[in-house]
């Protein structure tokens, strides 16, 4: 194992349902400097549909008749707690949520006005 890397390299991490691979690749020579393979504990995650329902419920949109468009639906397992990263919008707001994939807890979330609405506010104020 390399204790101190003082030259450019790529750090790559990828996984499937059972194994996670970690690589360090020399960015100049293209050789493998370090690699690691570890088994991942098989953990049951809530479904993407359940995560979306949690976010919509928190946003007060679970029974909304308006159009809701999801622009990001991602299961992120690279940084600590596995979580769903969700982004969606309605005609009034854009929403973002980070949902714990194991428990369904909301780790982060909120909304902001759309750019078109911000432009209208600026024009009306000018």
C-alpha positions in Angstrom: 0.0 0.0 0.0 1.3 3.5 -0.9 1.5 5.6 2.2 2.0 9.0 0.6 1.1 9.7 -3.0 2.9 12.9 -4.3 2.0 12.6 -7.9 -1.3 12.7 -9.9 -3.5 9.7 -9.7 -7.2 8.8 -10.1 -9.1 7.4 -7.1 -12.0 5.2 -8.4 -14.6 3.5 -6.3 -17.4 1.4 -7.8 -19.6 -1.4 -6.7 -22.4 -3.8 -7.4 -24.8 -5.4 -5.0 -22.2 -7.5 -3.3 -18.7 -6.1 -3.9 -16.9 -2.7 -3.7 -13.7 -2.1 -5.7 -11.3 0.8 -5.0 -8.5 1.7 -7.4 -5.7 4.2 -7.5 -4.5 4.7 -11.1 -1.4 6.6 -12.0 -2.6 9.6 -14.1 0.6 9.8 -16.2 1.5 6.2 -16.7 -1.9 4.6 -16.5 -0.8 1.8 -14.2 -2.6 0.4 -11.2 -1.0 1.7 -8.1 -3.3 0.2 -5.5 -6.5 -1.8 -5.6 -8.9 -3.1 -3.0 -11.9 -5.4 -3.2 -14.3 -5.8 -0.2 -17.6 -7.5 0.3 -20.5 -5.3 1.0 -23.0 -6.3 3.6 -26.3 -7.0 2.0 -28.7 -4.5 3.4 -32.3 -4.0 2.4 -32.9 -0.5 1.1 -36.3 1.1 0.7 -37.4 1.3 -2.9 -37.0 4.4 -5.1 -40.8 4.7 -5.2 -40.9 4.7 -1.4 -38.2 7.4 -1.2 -40.1 9.5 -3.7 -43.4 9.1 -1.7 -41.6 10.2 1.4 -40.3 13.3 -0.3 -43.7 14.1 -1.9 -45.4 13.6 1.5 -42.9 16.0 3.2 -43.4 18.6 0.5 -47.2 18.3 0.9 -47.6 17.0 -2.6 -48.7 13.4 -2.0 -52.2 14.0 -3.3 -51.4 16.9 -5.6 -53.2 17.2 -8.9 -50.4 19.3 -10.5 -47.7 18.0 -12.7 -44.6 16.8 -10.8 -41.4 16.2 -12.8 -38.5 14.3 -11.2 -35.1 15.5 -12.6 -32.8 13.5 -10.3 -33.4 10.0 -8.9 -30.1 8.6 -7.6 -29.0 6.0 -5.1 -25.7 7.3 -3.6 -23.6 4.8 -1.7 -20.2 6.4 -1.9 -20.1 8.7 1.1 -21.2 7.1 4.4 -24.9 6.6 4.7 -26.6 5.2 1.6 -29.2 7.7 0.5 -31.5 8.6 -2.4 -30.8 12.0 -3.9 -34.0 13.4 -5.4 -34.8 16.6 -7.3 -38.2 17.5 -8.7 -40.3 20.5 -9.6 -43.8 21.7 -10.0 -45.1 24.8 -11.6 -44.2 26.9 -8.5 -41.1 25.3 -6.8 -38.1 23.1 -7.3 -37.5 20.6 -4.5 -34.5 18.6 -3.3 -34.3 15.7 -0.9 -31.8 13.4 0.6 -33.5 10.3 2.0 -31.7 7.6 4.0 -32.0 4.4 1.9 -32.1 2.1 4.9 -34.5 3.9 7.2 -36.4 6.3 5.0 -35.5 9.3 7.2 -35.2 12.6 5.6 -31.5 13.7 5.9 -32.0 17.0 4.0 -34.6 18.6 2.0 -36.2 21.8 0.9 -37.5 23.9 -1.9 -36.9 27.2 -3.7 -38.7 29.2 -6.3 -38.1 28.6 -10.0 -35.8 30.7 -12.1 -38.7 31.9 -14.2 -40.5 33.2 -11.0 -37.3 34.9 -9.9 -37.1 36.7 -13.2 -40.7 37.8 -12.9 -40.0 39.2 -9.4 -37.0 41.1 -10.7 -38.9 42.6 -13.7 -41.8 43.6 -11.5 -39.5 45.3 -9.1 -37.4 47.1 -11.7 
